Amino acid sequence: MDNIMESMLDAYLYETTSLLDQLEDMLVADEQIGDFSTDDVNEIFRIMHTIKGSSAMMEFTSLSTIAHRIEDLFFYIRDKGIDTLDTDSKKNLFNLMFRSADLLRGEITKVENGEPLLENVDSFRQEINDFLEKLKEGGSSASAAAPEAASSDAPKTGSELQLPDDPDAVCYLHIMLEEGIGMENLRAFMVVNSLKDSGVPFNYYPADMDMNSDTCQTIIDNGFYLAFTSDQEEQVIEGLLGTQHYIRSYEVIKVPTETTVQEPVDTADAQPETSAAKTETAPAAKTEAVPAAAAAATHAPVKQSLISVSLAKLDALLDIVGELVITESMVTSSPELMALSRDSYDNFMQSGRQLRKLTNDIQDIAMSLRMVPVSGVFQKMNRIVRDMNQNLNKSVRLTVIGENTEIDKTIVDSIQDPLMHMVRNSMDHGIEETEEERIAAGKDPHGEITLSASHTNSEVIISVSDDGYGMDTTKLLAKAKQKGLLTKPESEYSHKEALNLILLPGFSTNKAVTEYSGRGVGMDVVKKNVESVGGTVSITSELGSGTTMTMMIPLTLAIVVGMKVTVGASIFTVPISNIRQSFKATSDQIILDEYGNEMINIMGTFYSIVRLHNFYNLETEVTNIEDGILLWVEAGDRSYCLFVDNLIDEQQVVVKPLPTYLNSYELKNCGITGCTILGDGTISIILDVASLYTAANDTI
């Protein structure tokens, strides 16, 4: 595939996916109120027309065919009015549209994966046709105008070439549309609506083009007219015509100033010639752009200057910015600067500070380009709740809070599956089975699942809450004991520890396999996926009141603010977001548990101590607890202390992935999340506080 075709395919996939997301959000919102709005009918018609055209251009026949049939369906609905459909028809229309969206999205996924598309969609196309025929049979016998009829060779309806009878008009724009575009009356109406956004007043003819499908053939044969009360208004609109689609040609026709008017007998043939002879006529395909002054005076709509950029290009940009940050640090910390005179050194450092400011600005902009709101992921959960409501015969509403919270695009893609799994768990066996059961428990008969997102300086907090059964820790402990997952007596487990048992591999309380859960893919997979992007999962629940699952995820994986620490000759970087406190300790503050592991009391709670030099087998002279530094660190529900030799300083570092040949060593499970290059060229290992705690406990 050459670069041009690849670029076209990327643009097609981006546009079509965005349109399908918009369609699905619209369907979910409309189904909740049980009806389509007129604006949404028009918007769905537009979406399907766009998908039809772009798919046909890319020669994706299955997509083009289905989109075309849905476009025809909504042409009919648009023409007759959504209010002509009864309740059952609207319900069936919603189901049909959701299935259509699924089919189109499935075909788009095949395009993305390079898989062959469906060769035969006749059965689904026929289903849409049958639904359309049922709608026609239920309507007036005089309303049988389908889109196909609109494009047939219908006879002319009269002397369409005669100018409209508008007594206030001083001039007209006669506009002809491109041939074969289909549904010309609606195309013309779209042009009219777009031009009206300019604020310039005018009338249009046929005046019922948006309501009367019979005007379609009139516009095919003879075009349509815009009437103006001044030449200035006409000139502004004429300038805007170059921004409109589907216009083949147009001409300006001025109304004669004479008081005598020709007899109407021959006007069908004579009128254009007379007007052309007495007035100035524009060229047949005039496309001058509107003058800047005219556009400003009429407040013409200005398109946003937005472009879509490949994520790979943003990754490359961020890599270069990262190298720039490292290089700037290397230059400003070079030992050769000490040889400069005082004045030269001060001048250099002044320039260095300016360079650092510019570097930070570039870095912030590069990072912001990758940030996207979580609303895209949240909105997809609406569809899951909708489908499960129908299949499980439940009544549950989804409440979304903080959907505009932004997070790195790579992380957004990674949390979609965990979030989906949490919502399905809440729907399937978190919410009570029946409304009667909820009423008996003193609850609202309609269940509620709440998705919320917020962010701190360094991480995003996403939670999924339900107001259902809640978790019984007694049953959780019994289940874990049955499966041999307990590591200590049941009585020694705290409420929080008992809840966290569901995050263990092989743990499931679901008794039956359903379409949505009980298939061996448990919360341990959710935990693993979240931890793969540096996040943590925590659970809170009260029996009878519901459950909340919380994901704490870093804003970005590319750059972190870290504290550099030394252990022997090695330098490690600990993310500042994980550090609660650093302090010196004395020997009498340290106690040993029954296994001989060191612990320290901090504010009334005992925390275990992990000595980095012991864990990584590093040589160091700092082995006495009083000679080193303790870092009190926390990640999710895990809190403990790291013993290190010394603290160096706090620094913003660029996270570099580890070489691929190290993947077989599973360093992620050893508390290592990546590395960074310091100003002097030294490599520093970046620690993963959560996995380090797990790995340290496993070695005990």
N, C-alpha and C positions, 0 to 999 in steps of 0.2 A: 504494500500500500504506500503510495507516494505521500509526501508531506501535505499536499493540498487536500487529498481525500481524508487523511488522518485528522487534519484540522477540522474538516467538515463533519466527520463522524463525532469528534469530541464535542463540537458545538451542538450537533443533533442530540446526542445523549444528554448533555446538560440541559438543553431546552425542554426536551420531552420529559425527562425525569422531574424537572421543576413543575411542569404543567400537570403531571400525574399527581404530584404531591398536593398541588393546589386543588385539583379535582377531588381528591380524597378528603381533604380538610373540609371542602365545601359540602360534600355529600354527608359527612358525619354531622356537621353543624345543622344542615337542613333536615336531616332525619330526626334530630332531637326535637325539632318543632313540628315535624310531620308534614312539611310542605317545602316546595321550592319557591324562592322569590323570583320575580320577573328578571331581576338583574342576574341572578344565578343561572337562570335558563339561558339568557343571552351569553353569559360567560362560558358555560359548558359548550354551547354551540361554537363559540370562538375557539375554545381549547381543542375541540375535536377537528375543527377545520384546519387549525395549525398543524396538529399531529398528522392529519391526513395528507396535507400538502408536503410537509417535510419528509414523511415516510415514503411517499410516492417518489420524491426526488432521490432518496437514498435507495430506492427499489426494494423496500421492505414491504412486500405485498400484504402479508398477514396484518401488519399494523395499519397500513393504509386502508385495507378493506373494512376492518372493524370500525376504525375511526370514522370512515365515510358513512357507514350505516347508522352509527349513533348520531352523526351530524344530521342525517336525513330525519331521524326520529325527533331530534330537538328542533329541527326546522318546522316540523308539523306542530309540535307543542308550542313553539314560539308563535307560529301563525295563528293557532286557534286559542291560545291562552292556557296557562297551567291550571286555571280555575275550572276548565272544562273536564278535568280528570277527577274521577271519584276517589274516595279514600283507598279502596283496594288497588286501583290502578297506580296510585302514587306509591303505595307500599311495594307493589311489584316492580315499579320503575326504579325505586331505590335498590332493591335486590339485584335487578338487572345491571344497574350502573356499577355497583360494587364488583360484581363478577366481571364486567367489562374492564374495569380498572385493573383487576387482578390479571386478566389475560394480557392486557397491554403491557403491564409491568413485567410479567413473566417473559414476554417476547423481548422487552428491552434488556432484561438480564441475560438472555441468550445472545443478544447483540454484543453486550459487554464482554461476555465470555468467549465470543467467537464460535458459538454453537449454531447449528442450522435452525432456521425458524420453521414454524408450522407451515406445511405446504397446503393444507386444506382446512379452512375455517368456515366451510359451508354450513355446518350444523349450527354454529353460534350465530352466523350471519342470518340464517333462517329464523332463529329464535328472536332476533331483533325485529326482523320483518314481520313475524307473526304477531309480536307485541304491537307493532305499529298498525297492522291491519285491525287488530281488536280495538285500538283506540279510534280508528276511522269508523268502524262499524258502530261504535257507541256514540258517535257524534252525528251531526247533521248530514243529510245526504248531499247537501250542497257544498260540503267542505272536503271534497275528495282530492284537492290539489296537493299532490305530493311533489317532492323536489324533482323527481324525474319528469313530471309533467311540466314543471317550470322551464325545463331546458329543451322541451320538444318544440316542434315547428308549429306553434299556435298561430291562428290568423290574427291580423292586426285588428285593433279595437276601434279604429276611427282615425281621424285626422290628427295623429299625435304630433305631427310636425308644426302644428299651429302653436304660437306662443301662448303660455298660460294667461288667463284673464286676471291680472293683478293690477288694479287701477292705480296703485301707488308706485309701481315699479318704473324706474327710468332706464334700467338696463338689466339684462339677464346673462347668466353663464350657462351655456348649453354644454353638458358634459356627456361624453360617451365612454362606457366602460370597456375593458378588454373582453375579447370574445371567449366563450366557453368557461367562464369562471364559476358559473352556477349560482343560483339564488341571488340574482342581480338586484332585486328590490332591497334585500337586506344589506348587500354590499353598498348600495347607494345610500341607504340610511346610516350605515356606519361612517361613510364619508361625511354626510351632513352633520352627524353628531360630533365628529372630530373637529370639523370647521367651526361649529358653534362654540367650542371651547375658547375660541379667539375673542369672544365677546362682541363680535360684529353682528348686528341684527340682519337677518334676511329670511325670506320665505322660500320653501322648496316645493317642487311639483314633480310627480304626483304627490299630493299632500298625504295620501293614505298609503304610501309605499311600505311603511312598517307594519301595517295591519292587513293589507289586501295583497294576497299572493298573485292575483290576476295582473297586478302592475308589473310583474316580473318580465313578461313578454314585451310589454310596452317599453320598458327600459332597455331591453335587449335590442329592439328595433330602432328606437328613436332617442335613447338616452333620457336624462332628466335635467331639470332646470333649477337654478337658484335665482331668485328675484331680489333686486336691491333698490333702495330709494335714493341712492346717491352714487356717483361714479367713484368717489373715494372709498366707500365701503366695498365696492366690487373689486377695486385694485388691490386692497389688502387681502381679500379672500383669494383672488387670482394668484397672488404671490405665494399663498399657502398651499395651493394645489400640488406643488412639486413635492410636498411631504406626504402625500396620500398615495395609497396603493390602488391598483386595479384600474387607474384612469388611462384610457387609450388616447383621448384627445379632448379638446374643449375649444369653444369659441365664445367671444363676447358679442352680444347682440343688443344694440341700443334701441330703445323704444322711439319711434318717430314722433316728432313734436307737432306734426300737422294734426289738425282736428278731424280730418276726414280719414275714415278707415275703410279699407277694401271690403267689398261684400264677401261673406264667408264661403261663397260657392267654390272659389278656386284657391283658397288660402292654403290648402294642403300642399299645393305645389308651388304657389307664388310667394308665400310668406318668407321663406329663407332667402330667396333671390332678392326680394324687395328690401329686407332688412340689411342684407349684405351690401346692396347698392347704395343705401342711404347712410350706412354707418361704417365705423371702423370694425373690421373683423380680425380677430386674433389668428395667428397661424394654427394649423390643424393640430400640431403636437407641441404647443407652447409649454415650456417647463421652467421659466425663470423663477429663481428663488425670491422670496419676499425680501424687500429692502430691510436693512437692520432697523432703520427709524420707524418704519411701518409696523414691524413686529413688536418693537418696544411700546409704541403708542397703543396698540390693541392688546397688549399683554398676551401675546401668543404663547402657547405652552412651550416650555423648554425641556427637552429630553435630558435625563440625567446621564452624565458621562460615566457610565459603568461598563466594565469589561469583565469577562470571566478569564481567569488565569489558571493554567494547569498547576496542580499541587506539586508536581515534580519541579516546576520552575521555582516555586516558592521555597521548596526544600533546598534547591541549589543556591538561591539567594541567601537563605539563612546560613548555609554552610560557609559562604563567602563572608557574611557578616561575622560569623564565629571566628573565622581566621583573622579578620580585621581586628576583633577584640583581643585575640591572643597576641597578634603582632604589635598592637599598641601597648599592651602590657609589657612585652619583651623590650620594646624601645625605651619606655620610660623607666624601666627597672634595670637597665644595662649598667654593669659595674664600671664601664669605661667613662660614665658621666662624672665619676668622682675625680677624674683627672682634669676636668674643666675648671677654669677660674670661677670665682664666686659669681661675677656678673654674667658670664657665659652660662653657668649652670642655672641661675635664676631666669634668664631669658628662655633657655631651653624648657625649663619646667613650666613656664607660663604658656608656651606654645603647646607643651604636652597636655596641660589642663584643658586648653581649647580643643585639642584633638580628641581628648577623652569625652568631652561634652558632645562633640559632633558624632563620635562613635556610638555613644549611648543613645543619641537621637535616632541614628540610623537603625540601631538595634531595636529600639522600641517600635519604630515604624514597620520594620520587617516582621516583628512578632505580631503586631496588630493585624497584618495582612492574613495571618493564618487563623485568627480568632473568628469563630462563628457562634451564633446563639444556639442554645440547646433546644430551642423551640422546634427545630426540624425533627429531632428525635422524639420530643415530647408529643408532638402532634400525631406521630405514627402510633402512639399508644391508644389514641382515640379509637382507631380502627380495631385494635385488639379487644378493647373493652366492648365495643359495639358487637363484634362477632361472637364473643363469649357470652354476652347477655342473651343473644338469640339461641345459641347452641345449648347453654346451661339453664335457660329459662330463668335467668336472674334479672333483677333490676338494680343496676349499679351505675352511678354517675362518676365521671372522672373530673377532678378539679386540678387545675394546673396553676402553679404559683412560680413566678420568677423565670418564665420561659425566655426572657431576653438576656439571661445570664450568658456570658461568652466564655468559650473554652477552645483550646487548640483543636483544629479540624481532625488531626490524627486521633486524638483522644475521643472526640465525639463519635467517630466511626467505631472505636473499640468498646464503648460503653453501651452501644445500642442493644446488643444481644443480652448482656447482663440485665439491663433495665427491662427488656421485654420478658425475661424469665421471671423477674420479681413481680411484674404486673400480672402475669399469668398465674403465679402462685397465689397471689392475693385474690384473684378472681375465682380460681378453681377451688381452693380449700381454705382460703382466709375468710371470705365473706360467707355468712350463713346461707344454707341451701334454699330456704323459703322466706317469704315476707312474714308469714305467720310466726316463724321461729324468731325473727328479729323483733316482732311486736311483743312476743312473750318475754323477750329479754329486755323490754323497755326501750328499744331503739327505733329509729326511723325505719319504716318498712323498706325504704330504698337505701341500699348500701352506698358507701362512698370510698373511692380510692383517691388519694391526694399525691400528686407529683409536685415536688418543690425543688427549686435550685437557688442557691445563693453562693456568694464567693467571699473569701477573705483575701488577704494580700497575696497568698501563694497557692491557694487551692479552692476548688469548687466543691460544695457540699450538695449532693443530690440525694433525696430521700423518697421512698415509696411507703406511704402509710395507708392502712385500711382500718375500718371500724368494725372488724369482724370478730371471730372467735377469740383471738389472742392465742398464745402458746402456753400449754400446761407443762411446766418444767418437770413435774413428776413423771409424766408420760415420756418426755424427751429422755430423761435419765434411764427409764426402764427400757426404752427402745435401744439406746446406746449400749446398755449392759447386755441386752440380748444379742447385739451384733459384735460384742467384744471390743467396743471402742473406748471404754472408760480406762483411765490411767490411775485413778485413785478411788476410794470409796465414795458412794453416792452422796453421803452426808457432808463430804468435804467440798462439794461443788457449790459455788455461789450461784445466785440467780443469773448473773451475766455469763458465767462459764457454762451453765446448763443451756442457755440459749445459743451460745456459740457452737454447741455440738452439731447443729444442723449444717455447719460449714465444713464438717469432716467428710472425706470421700466415703461413699457407700451408705451414708445416712439418709433415710427417707421415711417419713411418716405416712406417706400416701399408700392406702391399702389397695387401690385399684389403678390399673393403667388406663389413662384417658387420652384424649387427643392432645391435651395440653401439658400433662405432667405424669409422673410415675413411670418414666421410661429409662430410668437409670442415670439421667443427667440432672444432678442435684445442685445444691447451692455451692458445693465445693468448686464446680466449674465457674460459677459466677465469681467466687472469691479469687480464683486463679486468673480469670480474665481481667478483673479490676486491678489485681496486684501486678499484672504484666505491664500496666501503664503507670506504675508507681502509686497506685491508690490502695485504700483499705476499705473493708466492709465491716459494719457493726450492726447489731440487732438490739432493739428494745421491744418489750412486749408485756402486756398485762392481761391475764386471763379474763376473757369476757369484754375487754375494751379495745382489742385490736393490736396490730403489730406495725412497727416502723423499721424498715431496713435503710441504712444510710451508707452511701458511698462518698468517701473523701478522696478527691482526685486532684493531682497537681494541675495548675492552669496550663502549663506547657511542659514538654519533655526536653525542650531544646536548651534552655538556659535556666540555671538555678542560682540562688544566692546561698553560698555555703560557708561554713567555718572550716578553715584549714587547721588540721591537728597533726602532730608528729607522734609516731610510734617507732622508736629506734631511728633508722635511717629513712624510713618511709613516711610519706605525707598522704594523709587521707582527707577527704572533704565530706563533711556531714551537712546535709541541707538544714539551713537555719529554721525552716518551718517545722522541723522535728525536734528542735532543741528547746527545752523549757528552762533550763538553768545550768550553769557551770559553777563548780565550787571545789574547795579543798576539803578533804576529809581526814580524820584522825583514826588511828588504829582502834581506839576504844568505841568508835561508832559502828564498827563492822561486826556483824554476828554471822554465824554459820547455821544453815538449815540442817535437817536430818541427813542430807546427802553430802554435807560438807561444802556447799556452795555459799559464796559470799553474798550478804545482803546488807542494806543500809536503811535506816529509818529516816524518812523524809516526811515531815508534817503529819506524823502519826501513821504512816503507811510504810510497809517494808517493800523495798524494790531490790531485785537481783542485780548483781554487778557482772558485767562481761568485760574481761580484760582482753583488749585487742591483741596484745602481743602474745598471749596464750592461744587465742583462737586461731590466729594466722601464723603461729610459730615464728615470730619475729624476735631477733636478738635486740635487747635493749638493756640499758643500765638502770632504768627506772622501773623497779619492781615493788618498792615499798609504797603502800597506799598514800602515805603522807607526802611523797615526793612528786606524785603525778596530779592529774586533774580528773575529776569526775564530771561527765556530761550527763545530765538527766534528760533523756530523750523519750519521745512518745510518737507512736504511729497507730492511729485507730484506738483499739482497746489495749494495746501493748505499751507498757511503760517500764523502763529500766534505766540503768546507769552504765555508761561506757567509761572504762578507765584508759586514759591516754597519757602520753608523756607531757605534752604541752600544747597550748593554743598558739597559733601564729597570727592569723587575722581573718576578718570576714571579707569575702570577695565574690563578685558575680562571675560565675564560670560557665563556659560552654560545654554542654554534655556531649561527649563523643561516644559512639557505640564501640563496644569491644570488637576486636577482629573476629571474623566469622569462624576461623579455625579453633577459637576457644569455646564455641557453642557446645561442643561435646562434653565439656567439663561442668556445665550447668552452674556457672558462677553466680547466676541470679539467685540460686538457692543457697549461696554462701555469703549473702549479704552484699554483693557487688552489683551495682546497677549500671555502671559505666565508668568513664574516666574523663579527665580534662587535662589540658596542657597549661601549665602555669607560665608566668611571665619569663622565667629563666629557662624555659624549655623542659622543666621537670614534669613528669607525668604523675598525676594524683588520682588515686582510686576514689570514686564516689560511692559512699556506702548507702545501702538500702536498709533503713532502720528496722522495718517490719520483718523482712526475711532474715536479717542478721539475728534477731531475737529467736526466731524459729530454729535456725540452724544451730545457734548456741545451746538451746535447750535440748535439741536432738543429740548433741554430743555429750550431754551430762549423763 
